[in-house]
Amino acid sequence: MIIQHAILHILDTNTGNLIASQGEMPVTDIGVHDYIEKLVNKIYAGDVKTGTITGNDYLQTILAEKDFPKMTTELAMKLFEVVTGSDNIQAGDLLSFQATTDDGPIFGMIKLNFSPRYAHAVAYVSEKMVNNLVLNQAVLPAATQTVDEAILINMTTSKYHLIEKKHLIDGHRVAYFSEKFLDIIPDVSIKENLQTIKRTIKNVAEKYDDLPEHEAFATTQTAIYEALESGSINTEMIAEKVFYDNESAKSLYREQISKKIADKEIPVENTQKYEKKYRVQKFKLDSGIEISIPMAIYQDKTKVEFVNQPNGTTSLIIKDIETVLNKFTI
């Protein structure tokens, strides 16, 4: 990534001050470059929402401004107005930048939330040197930390990647970064779609005694994991694999899911992230035992098997064990 412009505006809502930078940061500074690049990679690998800005959007209009400090100052002023007065939104800095990546030129905005951190400070008391602890209320996040609010816009395609959290404002949980600041409506994220699928599977499974919830969830996870290779998840495929021989359950699932997810084909950004997340099946038994089973092993009935017993209980059989390794560590 090659950074052409970068600027940092301070949105200190704790003191009620917006300190807009009049000049840009030196992008030739290796520390600045590495920090921004690591944050960008972190955003692309996160639970992003996507969408496309159009000619009528607020963002498209303001991005037409050629004066980078002026344009970013206007953005900082609007964001400051949005977050001022809300105790639930952290104070922070607004980092804006323009860069060129392998996918083309991008414009990015990242809200860097302040974190209180202690540091040492040397003082002299009665001619004696005293090392003190000092609380700094405005430490910026490390490049390895998760970003809460950010947007990256491909300036060629106008497609954006957005990451944000909802905050409690006037008694309502609001995605203020997209709704009140950027004035955009992003597509539903893959995370939200997967949560919808899980809730729907749970609702349908509860209505049928012959389909235990743990089996329904395990089959759903397997179906999602297998679908990731193609880069998308088909909601109809989920129905066929989870409720394969129960037409009533499939019909109910289709009815419920169609009200919440319009498109049967859900594209997946960051397939590697979800492959890593879903490659292990995890179970917690009522006895307190917790078990993690790699997906390949879970699908092999010669290695592991759930057996429904006549008395209504379930047995978990783990087969062909050659060695047992205790993971006790100190």
N, C-alpha and C positions, 0 to 999 in steps of 0.2 A: 504494500500500500504506500502511495506517495501522497503526502499531505501538502496542500497548497496554502491553506489558510486555517488558523485556529485562534479562538478567542474565548476568554473566560469572564463571565459576568457574575457578580456576587449578589445572591438573593437572600439577604440576611433578614428573614422575617422575625427572628428573635429580637432584633433591635429596630426593625421597621425601616431598614435601609436597603436601597438598591444601589449598588456601586457598579456602574457600567464601565467597562474598560474602553478607553479611547483608542487603544492600539492593539494589534494582534500579538500573539505569542510567537517566539522564534521557532518555526517548525523544523529548523535544522538541528535543534537541540535533540539529541538521541533519547533523552529521558522523556521529553514531551511526545515524541513519535512513538516510542514503545508503549507508553501509558495509553495513548489513544488507540493504537492498534490492538492492544490486548482487550480493551473495553469493547471495541467493535466485534472482535471474534467472540467475546463472551455473549454479546447481544444476539448475534446470528445463531449461536448455539443454544439460546434460551427458548422459553415458551412464548414465541412471537405470534403476533397477529399480523396479517398482511392486508394490503389493499392498494388502490391506485388513486393518486390525486388527479383531479381534472382541472381544466382551465378556470373554472369558476370557484375553486376552493381557495380558502384564505391562504393556505400554504403556497400554492402555485403563484398567487398574486404577489406575495411578499418576497418569494424567492427570485422574482424578476428584478429586484433591486440589485444593482451592480456593486454598490458600496457595502462591502462585507461588514465592517464595524457598525454602520448605520442600520443595516438590515437585521443583524443579530441583536442590536440594542432594542429595536422595536419588539422583537420576539421576547426578549428578557423582560421588558416593561409589561407586556401582556401577561406573561407567566407570573410575574410578581403580583400583579393585581388579582390574579386568580387564587394564588396560594395565601395572600395576606388575609389575616383574620380567621384562618382555620387552624385550630390547635392540633389537628390530626395530621397535617401535612408538614413533613420535616423541612426545616430551612436547608438551603444548599446553594450550590453554584450551578450555572448553566454553561456547559461546555458546548460550543458550536464549532464545526469544522467543515472544510471541503477537502475531498481527497479523490484520488484515482485508484481504483482497484482492478482486479482481473475482470470484473463484470461491468466496468465502466466508471464514470464519475459519480460520486455520491455526496450528498449533504447530510450531515448528522447533527443531532442535538441530544445531549445526555445530561440529565439532571443528577448532579453529584451531591447526594445528601450528606449533611454534616454528621459526624459521629464524635461524641465526647471521648477524648483519650487523655491519659495522664502522660506527662513528660517531666524530665528533671530540669531544674533550674538552679543556678548557683547564685547565692546572695551573701551579703556580708552583714552580720548582726553584731554590733559592739566590737567591730574590728575582727570578728571571727568569721571564717568562711563556713556557710551552712548550705548543704545540698537539700533542696526542697522538692516536693512534688507539686506540679502545677497542672490544673485541669484545663485543657484546650478544648473548647466547645465547637470548634470549626475545623476538625480534621476531615479531609476528603477520603473517600473509600479507596482501598488498595485496588490495583488493576485486576486482582484475582477475585474480588468480591462481586456478588450479584448486583446488577443494576436494576433499580426499581422502575424508572421511567426513562425512555429513550425512543428516538425514531431515527431510522436510516433510510434515506430516499435515493433511489437510483435516478439520476437526473436525465438519463436517456429514456428509460421506460416509464418513469413516474411511479413505479411500484415502490411501496415502502414496507419496511419491517418495523413493527412497533412492539414495545414491551412496556407494561404498566401494571399498576396495582390500583384497586379500588380503595377509596378512603371515605370515612364517615363525614359528610358535610350536610349540615342542617337536618340531621336525623336520617339521612339516606346515604347508602354506599354508592359512591360515584367514581367513575373512571375519569377523573377530572382532566388528566393529561390529554386524552383524545377528545373528550366531549366539550370541555370548557376552554382549553388552551388551543389545541390544534384545529378544533371544529371539524373533525372527520369521524366517519363511522367505519371502523375496520371490519373486516370479515371475522367471523367467529373463529377463535383459535382452535388448534387441534386438541389442546388440553381440555377446553370447554366441550368440544364435541365428544371426546372420549368419556368425560364425566356424564354427559347426557346418555350415551350408550350404556354405561354401567348402571345408571339409575333405572333406565328402561328395562334392562335385563333383570335387575333385582325386582322391579314391580311385577313383571310377567312371571318370573320364577316363583314368587310367593303365592301365586294363584294355582300352581300345579304341584301336588305333593310328590309326583314321580321325578321331579327335577330339583335336587338339592342345590341350594344357593352356591355352595363351594364348587360344585361341578360346573354350574352355569358360568361362574366367574372364571374358572380355570380354562374352560373351552373358549370363552370370549378372549382371554389373554392370548391363548394359543393362536386363535384366528387372526388377531391383530398383529402378533409377532410375525406370522407367516406372510401377511399382506404387506408388511413394511418393505419387503424386497422390491415390490412393484412401485413403491412411492405413493400409494394411496390405499384407503380403507373403504370397502364397499359395505354399506349397512345391510344390504340384502344378503351378502355373503355371511355376515354375522348371524342373521336369522337362520340360514340354512344349516350352519355348523352347530349352533347352540340348541336350536329346537328342531333338529333334522327330521324327526318322525312324528312331531306333534303339530298338526296343521292349525289347531285352535290357538296354540301358543304363538306360532309364527304370525298368524293373522292379527293377534292382539299386539304383538311387538311392532309389526308394520304400521298399524293404526297409530300407535303412540309415538313411534320414532318419526313418522312423517309430519307430525305436528311441530316437531322441534328441530329437525334437520331436513332442510328442503332438498338438498342434492344427495343422492345415494352414494356418490363417489366423493370421498373426503381426501383432498390432497394433503400430504404430510411433509412439512418442512422439517429438517433435521432428523432424518430417519435414523441416523446413528444414535442420537440421544434416546429415542424410544426403543430401538433394538437393545440397547444396554439396559434400559429400565425394565423391559418385559422378557428378557432372556432367562429369568429365574422365576419359577412359581413359588410363592410363599404361602404357607398355611399356619394357622394358629389353632391348636386343638383345645377343647374345653378343659383338658387336664393341665394346660399351661405350656405344653410342648409346642415349640415353634420349629418349623421345618422349611428349609430352602432347597428346592429341587431344580437343577438346570433343565431348560426346556427339552433338550434332546433326551435326557434321561426320563423326564416325566412322560414323554410320548412313547417310551419303550416299555411295554407291559411285562417284558422279561426282567426288568430292573425294578419297577415300582408299580404298585396296583392298589387302588381303593376297592374294598369289597363291602357291599351292603349285607349286613347280617340279618337273620330272621327276626331278631329281637328289636330291630330298628336302629341299632348302632352301626357304626362304620369302622372297619379295620383298615389300617394302612400297612401294606406288606412291602418291605424293602428286600430285594432278592439279590443273590449272587455277590455277596460282600466278601471281598478277599482280604482287605485290610481295614482297620479302623484307626484313625488318627485323631487324638485329642487336641483341640485347638487352644488349650489352656496357655495363657500368656501372662507375663508379669510386667 
